[in-house]
Amino acid sequence: MTDLSGMLVLPGGLQAGRLSFGATIEQVLTEQPHQEGTPVRYLLSGFIDTHVHGGNGGDTMDGAAGIATLARFHARHGTTTLLPTTITNPWARVLAALDAVREVVEVGVPGGADIIGAHLEGPFISPHKLGAQPPLTLSPTPGLVAQALASGVIKAVTLAPEVPGAAQAGLDFARAGVRVGVGHTTADAETVREFLKAVQAAGGRTAATHLYNAMGGIEGRVPGPAGALITDPHTWLEIILDGVHVHEISFLLAHLAAAGRVVLITDAMRAAGLGDGESELGGQKVIVKDGKAVLADGRSIAGSVLTLDVALRNALAAGLGLPDVSRMLSAAPAESLGLTDRGRLDVGLRADLVVLSEQFEVEAVYVGGKQI
């Protein structure tokens, strides 16, 4: 049994107290006052990244070794659960990546985040809103959807609602328990709204894949996909809060309009943690300079080099309180995926924990009660 004392970050606010835990949280004691003069440290539920391609040189498309590398890297930054995320590639490579995720799910990653499944981002997206995805899109035919689901590891998928076959695919994924995200789309607001309603009627959970990016913006007479996603009360909103992908005001707009439904993600690529220089994403050359990754053409943003501890500090700098930010990193992503065993500091849940210093730097991380 391990005991940790500090400022507990709870849904209702900050409370000095103590956690006792093994693999799961055994006790949450909140009656202890913080002792004046002692350094403040914060105890949070571990971060959950529902959209991450790579880190420290590893990438989901590399196979099991690459997935293990990215899982260990992001765990050092507070991520205790993550979904390795694919990119549009030849279909055989996408299926091979899903097989690799299944292998890692079965054996785990010692010293790394818990891998619970995959996010299938691409190839079922619009060829006209690729972003940094290679031009190898496919329509989600029933056969391809069945092949993808046969992997048994998909927890989230990205679809462009206007692509032929997307309406049926959304229902098929929803009925399989997969969170259905809208992204990389040219659809108008009405199309997105109807798509969301259909998926939800089938019992599915819905999300925005990196809100604002690779989709139309919001205008007074043209609300676009972002407008439909933000105003749907049952849709979770992924946001890359790295200072590059989304303006602080746009982030605050989503938070104020969709309180409790914002999910902070990294969308990190293999270059995360490696500094400036050349890298790769989906077989494409990427240049990283001053923390911004772009394709070789210099115009298209190519994923991010973000980690979730940095996203936390960015959200705090935008004026949010730590309990709200903690929800964006833990409880909201857990709920978006239908996870009930993690995401909060509560008795009986997994002891996935992050210890932050008074300056909100990561001091310790526990995955299933084990310090990494």
C-alpha positions as CSV (number, residue, x, y, z in Angstrom):
1,M,0.0,0.0,0.0
2,T,1.3,3.5,-0.9
3,D,0.2,6.8,0.7
4,L,0.5,10.2,-0.9
5,S,-0.4,13.5,0.7
6,G,-1.0,16.8,-1.1
7,M,-3.7,19.0,-2.6
8,L,-6.2,16.5,-4.1
9,V,-7.7,17.8,-7.4
10,L,-11.4,16.8,-7.1
11,P,-14.4,17.7,-9.2
12,G,-15.6,20.1,-6.5
13,G,-12.3,21.8,-6.2
14,L,-8.9,21.5,-4.4
15,Q,-8.8,19.8,-1.0
16,A,-5.8,18.9,1.1
17,G,-5.8,15.2,1.9
18,R,-4.3,11.8,1.4
19,L,-4.6,8.9,-1.0
20,S,-3.9,5.3,-0.1
21,F,-3.6,2.9,-3.0
22,G,-2.4,-0.4,-4.4
23,A,-3.4,-1.2,-7.9
24,T,-6.6,0.7,-7.2
25,I,-7.4,3.6,-4.9
26,E,-8.3,2.3,-1.4
27,Q,-8.9,5.5,0.5
28,V,-9.4,9.2,-0.3
29,L,-9.1,11.2,2.9
30,T,-9.8,14.9,2.7
31,E,-10.0,16.1,6.3
32,Q,-6.3,16.9,6.6
33,P,-5.5,20.7,6.3
34,H,-2.5,21.7,4.4
35,Q,0.4,22.6,6.7
36,E,1.7,26.1,6.2
37,G,5.3,26.4,5.1
38,T,5.4,23.0,3.4
39,P,5.8,22.8,-0.4
40,V,2.5,22.4,-2.3
41,R,2.0,19.4,-4.5
42,Y,-1.0,18.4,-6.4
43,L,-2.4,14.9,-6.8
44,L,-4.5,14.4,-10.0
45,S,-6.0,11.5,-11.8
46,G,-3.7,10.3,-14.6
47,F,-4.1,11.9,-18.0
48,I,-5.9,10.1,-20.8
49,D,-4.9,10.8,-24.4
50,T,-7.4,9.7,-27.0
51,H,-5.4,10.9,-30.0
52,V,-1.7,10.4,-30.2
53,H,0.4,9.2,-33.1
54,G,3.9,9.1,-31.6
55,G,6.7,10.4,-29.4
56,N,10.4,10.2,-28.8
57,G,11.0,8.7,-32.2
58,G,8.3,6.0,-32.0
59,D,5.1,6.0,-34.0
60,T,1.9,3.8,-34.1
61,M,2.6,2.8,-37.7
62,D,6.0,1.4,-36.7
63,G,4.4,-1.6,-34.9
64,A,4.7,-2.8,-31.3
65,A,8.1,-1.4,-30.7
66,G,7.1,2.1,-31.8
67,I,3.9,1.9,-29.7
68,A,5.9,1.0,-26.6
69,T,8.3,3.8,-27.2
70,L,5.6,6.4,-27.5
71,A,3.8,4.9,-24.4
72,R,6.9,5.3,-22.2
73,F,7.6,8.8,-23.5
74,H,4.1,10.2,-22.8
75,A,3.9,8.4,-19.5
76,R,6.8,10.5,-18.2
77,H,4.6,13.5,-19.0
78,G,1.6,12.3,-17.0
79,T,-0.3,10.3,-19.6
80,T,-1.4,7.0,-17.9
81,T,-3.8,5.8,-20.6
82,L,-3.7,6.4,-24.3
83,L,-5.0,5.3,-27.7
84,P,-2.2,4.8,-30.3
85,T,-3.5,6.6,-33.4
86,T,-3.2,5.5,-37.0
87,I,-2.8,7.7,-40.0
88,T,-4.0,7.3,-43.6
89,N,-1.8,4.8,-45.3
90,P,-2.2,1.8,-47.6
91,W,-4.9,-0.3,-46.0
92,A,-2.7,-3.3,-45.3
93,R,-0.4,-1.0,-43.3
94,V,-3.3,0.3,-41.3
95,L,-4.5,-3.2,-40.5
96,A,-0.9,-4.1,-39.5
97,A,-0.8,-1.2,-37.1
98,L,-4.1,-2.3,-35.5
99,D,-2.7,-5.8,-35.1
100,A,0.3,-4.2,-33.4
101,V,-1.9,-2.3,-31.0
102,R,-3.7,-5.6,-30.2
103,E,-0.3,-7.2,-29.4
104,V,0.6,-4.3,-27.1
105,V,-2.8,-4.4,-25.4
106,E,-2.3,-8.0,-24.5
107,V,1.3,-7.7,-23.1
108,G,1.3,-4.2,-21.8
109,V,4.2,-1.7,-21.7
110,P,6.3,-1.8,-18.5
111,G,7.1,1.7,-17.5
112,G,4.6,3.1,-19.9
113,A,1.0,4.2,-20.2
114,D,-1.8,1.7,-20.3
115,I,-2.8,0.9,-23.9
116,I,-6.5,0.1,-24.1
117,G,-7.0,0.2,-27.8
118,A,-6.5,2.3,-31.0
119,H,-7.9,5.4,-32.6
120,L,-8.5,4.8,-36.3
121,E,-7.9,8.2,-37.8
122,G,-8.0,7.7,-41.6
123,P,-8.4,6.5,-44.2
124,F,-12.2,7.2,-44.0
125,I,-11.8,11.0,-44.4
126,S,-12.3,13.6,-47.0
127,P,-9.6,13.8,-49.7
128,H,-10.3,17.6,-49.7
129,K,-9.4,18.1,-46.0
130,L,-6.4,15.9,-45.5
131,G,-4.5,18.2,-43.2
132,A,-1.2,16.3,-42.8
133,Q,-2.7,12.9,-43.8
134,P,-1.3,11.3,-47.0
135,P,-3.6,11.3,-50.0
136,L,-4.6,7.6,-49.6
137,T,-8.2,8.0,-48.4
138,L,-10.8,5.2,-48.8
139,S,-14.6,5.1,-48.5
140,P,-15.7,3.1,-45.5
141,T,-17.4,0.2,-47.3
142,P,-19.0,-2.5,-45.1
143,G,-16.2,-4.9,-45.9
144,L,-13.5,-2.5,-44.9
145,V,-15.3,-1.6,-41.7
146,A,-15.7,-5.2,-40.8
147,Q,-12.0,-5.8,-41.4
148,A,-11.1,-2.9,-39.1
149,L,-13.5,-4.1,-36.4
150,A,-12.2,-7.6,-36.6
151,S,-9.0,-6.3,-35.0
152,G,-10.9,-6.0,-31.8
153,V,-9.0,-3.0,-30.6
154,I,-10.6,0.1,-32.1
155,K,-11.9,2.4,-29.3
156,A,-12.3,5.6,-31.4
157,V,-12.6,6.3,-35.1
158,T,-12.6,9.4,-37.3
159,L,-15.1,9.7,-40.1
160,A,-16.0,12.5,-42.6
161,P,-19.8,12.3,-42.7
162,E,-20.0,13.3,-46.4
163,V,-17.8,10.4,-47.6
164,P,-19.8,7.7,-49.4
165,G,-20.6,4.9,-46.9
166,A,-19.9,7.1,-43.8
167,A,-23.5,7.1,-42.6
168,Q,-23.7,3.3,-42.4
169,A,-20.1,3.1,-41.1
170,G,-21.0,5.4,-38.2
171,L,-23.8,3.1,-37.2
172,D,-21.6,0.0,-37.5
173,F,-18.8,1.5,-35.4
174,A,-21.3,2.8,-32.8
175,R,-23.0,-0.6,-32.4
176,A,-19.5,-2.1,-31.8
177,G,-18.9,0.4,-28.9
178,V,-16.5,2.6,-30.8
179,R,-16.5,6.4,-30.2
180,V,-17.3,8.0,-33.5
181,G,-15.5,11.2,-34.2
182,V,-16.2,13.8,-37.0
183,G,-13.1,15.2,-38.6
184,H,-11.1,15.9,-41.8
185,T,-14.4,16.9,-43.3
186,T,-16.0,19.3,-45.8
187,A,-19.5,18.7,-44.6
188,D,-21.8,21.5,-43.7
189,A,-23.3,22.0,-40.2
190,E,-26.6,20.3,-41.1
191,T,-24.9,17.2,-42.4
192,V,-22.8,16.9,-39.3
193,R,-25.8,17.5,-37.0
194,E,-27.8,14.7,-38.7
195,F,-24.8,12.4,-38.6
196,L,-24.3,12.9,-34.9
197,K,-28.0,12.4,-34.1
198,A,-28.0,9.1,-36.1
199,V,-24.9,7.7,-34.3
200,Q,-26.3,8.7,-30.9
201,A,-29.7,7.1,-31.7
202,A,-27.7,3.9,-32.4
203,G,-26.3,4.1,-28.8
204,G,-23.0,5.6,-30.0
205,R,-20.7,8.2,-28.4
206,T,-19.7,11.0,-30.6
207,A,-16.7,13.4,-30.7
208,A,-15.0,16.1,-32.7
209,T,-11.6,15.0,-34.0
210,H,-9.2,17.9,-33.1
211,L,-11.9,20.5,-33.2
212,Y,-11.4,23.5,-35.5
213,N,-8.6,21.7,-37.4
214,A,-9.2,20.1,-40.9
215,M,-12.8,21.3,-40.8
216,G,-14.7,24.5,-41.7
217,G,-14.7,27.4,-39.2
218,I,-17.7,29.2,-37.6
219,E,-19.3,32.2,-39.2
220,G,-22.6,33.9,-38.5
221,R,-24.5,32.4,-41.4
222,V,-22.3,29.4,-41.9
223,P,-21.7,27.6,-38.6
224,G,-19.8,24.8,-40.2
225,P,-18.8,21.5,-38.7
226,A,-17.3,23.2,-35.6
227,G,-20.6,25.0,-34.9
228,A,-22.6,21.7,-35.1
229,L,-20.1,19.8,-32.9
230,I,-19.8,22.5,-30.2
231,T,-23.6,22.9,-29.9
232,D,-24.4,19.2,-29.8
233,P,-24.9,18.5,-26.1
234,H,-23.7,14.9,-26.3
235,T,-20.5,15.4,-28.4
236,W,-17.0,15.4,-26.9
237,L,-14.6,18.0,-28.3
238,E,-10.9,17.0,-28.8
239,I,-8.6,20.1,-28.8
240,I,-4.9,20.4,-29.4
241,L,-3.9,23.1,-27.0
242,D,-0.3,23.7,-28.1
243,G,-0.4,27.3,-29.1
244,V,-0.2,26.4,-32.8
245,H,-3.4,24.5,-33.7
246,V,-6.0,26.5,-31.8
247,H,-6.1,30.1,-30.6
248,E,-6.6,30.6,-26.9
249,I,-9.9,32.4,-27.6
250,S,-11.2,29.5,-29.7
251,F,-10.3,27.2,-26.9
252,L,-12.2,29.4,-24.3
253,L,-15.2,29.5,-26.7
254,A,-15.4,25.7,-26.7
255,H,-15.0,25.5,-22.9
256,L,-17.7,28.1,-22.2
257,A,-20.1,26.8,-24.8
258,A,-19.5,23.1,-24.0
259,A,-18.6,23.0,-20.3
260,G,-17.4,19.5,-19.3
261,R,-17.1,18.2,-22.8
262,V,-13.7,19.4,-23.8
263,V,-11.0,16.7,-24.1
264,L,-7.4,17.8,-24.3
265,I,-5.3,15.7,-26.7
266,T,-1.7,15.9,-28.0
267,D,-2.1,14.6,-31.6
268,A,1.7,14.2,-31.0
269,M,3.9,12.7,-33.7
270,R,7.2,10.8,-33.5
271,A,9.1,14.1,-33.3
272,A,7.6,15.0,-29.8
273,G,10.5,15.2,-27.3
274,L,13.2,15.3,-30.0
275,G,13.5,19.0,-30.5
276,D,13.8,20.9,-33.8
277,G,14.9,19.2,-37.0
278,E,13.6,16.8,-39.7
279,S,11.1,14.1,-38.9
280,E,8.4,11.9,-40.6
281,L,4.6,11.5,-40.4
282,G,2.8,8.8,-42.5
283,G,5.8,8.6,-44.9
284,Q,5.9,12.4,-45.4
285,K,8.9,14.6,-44.5
286,V,8.2,16.9,-41.6
287,I,10.2,19.9,-40.4
288,V,10.0,20.9,-36.7
289,K,11.1,24.5,-35.8
290,D,10.4,26.4,-32.6
291,G,7.9,23.7,-31.5
292,K,5.8,23.8,-34.7
293,A,5.7,20.9,-37.1
294,V,4.9,21.4,-40.7
295,L,5.1,19.3,-43.9
296,A,7.9,20.0,-46.3
297,D,5.7,22.4,-48.2
298,G,5.9,24.7,-45.2
299,R,2.1,25.3,-45.2
300,S,0.4,22.3,-43.7
301,I,0.6,21.8,-39.9
302,A,1.8,18.2,-39.3
303,G,0.6,17.0,-36.0
304,S,2.2,18.3,-32.9
305,V,5.1,17.9,-30.5
306,L,2.8,18.5,-27.5
307,T,2.7,16.5,-24.2
308,L,-0.3,16.7,-21.9
309,D,1.5,18.3,-19.0
310,V,2.3,21.2,-21.4
311,A,-1.4,21.3,-22.4
312,L,-2.3,21.5,-18.8
313,R,-0.1,24.5,-18.2
314,N,-1.4,26.1,-21.4
315,A,-5.0,25.7,-20.1
316,L,-4.1,27.2,-16.8
317,A,-2.4,30.1,-18.5
318,A,-5.7,30.7,-20.4
319,G,-7.4,31.3,-17.1
320,L,-9.0,28.0,-16.2
321,G,-8.9,26.5,-12.8
322,L,-7.0,23.2,-12.1
323,P,-10.2,21.2,-11.4
324,D,-11.6,22.1,-14.8
325,V,-8.3,21.4,-16.6
326,S,-8.0,18.1,-14.7
327,R,-11.4,17.1,-16.0
328,M,-10.3,17.8,-19.6
329,L,-7.3,15.5,-19.2
330,S,-8.9,12.7,-17.2
331,A,-12.7,12.4,-16.5
332,A,-13.9,13.8,-19.9
333,P,-11.7,11.6,-22.1
334,A,-12.7,8.6,-19.9
335,E,-16.4,9.3,-20.2
336,S,-16.0,9.9,-24.0
337,L,-14.7,6.4,-24.3
338,G,-17.1,4.8,-21.9
339,L,-14.4,4.0,-19.4
340,T,-15.7,3.6,-15.8
341,D,-12.6,2.3,-14.1
342,R,-10.4,5.4,-14.3
343,G,-10.5,9.2,-14.8
344,R,-11.2,10.4,-11.2
345,L,-9.7,10.2,-7.7
346,D,-12.3,7.8,-6.3
347,V,-12.2,4.6,-4.2
348,G,-12.1,1.5,-6.3
349,L,-10.8,3.1,-9.5
350,R,-7.4,2.4,-11.0
351,A,-4.6,4.1,-9.2
352,D,-3.5,6.1,-12.3
353,L,-2.1,9.2,-10.7
354,V,0.0,12.3,-11.5
355,V,1.9,14.3,-8.9
356,L,2.6,17.9,-9.9
357,S,4.8,20.4,-8.2
358,E,3.6,23.9,-7.1
359,Q,4.8,25.0,-10.6
360,F,2.7,22.3,-12.2
361,E,5.7,20.2,-13.3
362,V,5.4,16.4,-13.2
363,E,7.1,15.0,-10.1
364,A,5.8,11.4,-10.2
365,V,3.5,9.2,-12.2
366,Y,1.7,6.0,-11.2
367,V,0.1,3.6,-13.6
368,G,-2.1,1.0,-11.9
369,G,-0.4,1.9,-8.6
370,K,3.1,1.3,-9.9
371,Q,5.4,4.3,-10.1
372,I,7.2,4.6,-13.4
